[in-house]
Amino acid sequence: MDLDGGNQKRVVTGVGNSILLDFHYTEGRVYWADKKTGVIYKAAMDGTQRQKLHSSEKGISGLAVDWVHNFVIWTSGEVGSIKRVNTDGKNERTLLRHLSQPISIAVAPNDRFIFWLSDGITPSIQRSDVAGEMITTVLKIPERLGGLSIDRTDKRLFWVQFSLEGESAIGSCDYNGNVVNVIDQPLLSQSLGMSVFLEQVFYTDMSSRTIRQVNKYAGGEAENINLKRMTHPPTAVKVVHPLNQPIEYSMPVFPVCDGRTGVCVNVCSNPAEQGICQCTKGFALSKHGNYCEDVNECGLWDHGCSLGCENIPGSYFCTCPKGYALLPDRKTCHGKKALLQESNSPSMSLLVLDHKWYCPVDLESMVIYFLNVSLDNNTIREQGFAVHVVCLGFEIVCNAS
């Protein structure tokens, strides 16, 4: 369905009533797991190309898709493990063992994090890197937890919590467990699905058979998305949008050609062929050919900047010192300025070069007055002489008015 509840349609049928759900936006596929049987499936988002991806142990308690490295990752609460498999169903690997009842997993692959809820004696939010190392406790919460989701725009974690007195709330914090925010919200089920998008938290309400939304900052009364009750109680919800699965190419997070899987990730532009990465523009393969390094264009002779050069990951830009202006070619600095004043506004500078006048980049039109304009040591003294300036691109034409 659309975000306003319209255009509701069935994508895949016969999946059961106990599933976990995620998607891969770039692939255009939806992934789901049957919690009871432990079987993971995938299909195109229009419902075609349905196939069984992988069979795991029974009791899958969380499912997430790493869309950057192309993995499906899941938790097994009873076994206490986190495993992954490629999105083609190959190369199963156990990332973590001996965990305390892991449930409801979520990933932030651009930041190299995996998060999950621990439903042990002391409920908590746990974190590791994408390789299953560097485990840390993000936050301990003395209440039952459920429904972990990530706001990848603000880089915050969202969850639901239930007290022994029956009170419920939606909580959030940053990736390090700081800046905690809790908004009271009457939730009827701990086993609910949740997804964050823009300013809203979307969650399933099994009792009313609806998808509801609430403001992620202020909370308040939740609104139903679908006006008609669903045929079956909703168990999971995902907002499918590229903002929820961003791809960042600028910074390599670790050697990006995985020696075990041969998969190129992050800054590599194409899948690996025989373990060789191809890097995106602005990056070059390392000496050993196993990851991509930023090219420092400012260290080369052909960057084209007349004065200053600032390198950034994957690119660069030209700069000018104080007293100089960057010309429209975005490379050349020039220091000749004429001081002009707009009517009823503060003074501003207008660039003069070879008797051609140039506007500031954000200027479209203005009325100016000559004020002791100095050009090549020749002084013009015609205060109050109005000139209408019309910008044509960056070069302007002056007409007396």
Disulfide bonds with the S-S distance in Angstrom:
Cys257-Cys277 1.64
Cys264-Cys277 2.34
Cys279-Cys292 2.03
Cys298-Cys309 1.93
Cys305-Cys318 1.96
Cys320-Cys333 1.95
Cys359-Cys391 2.10
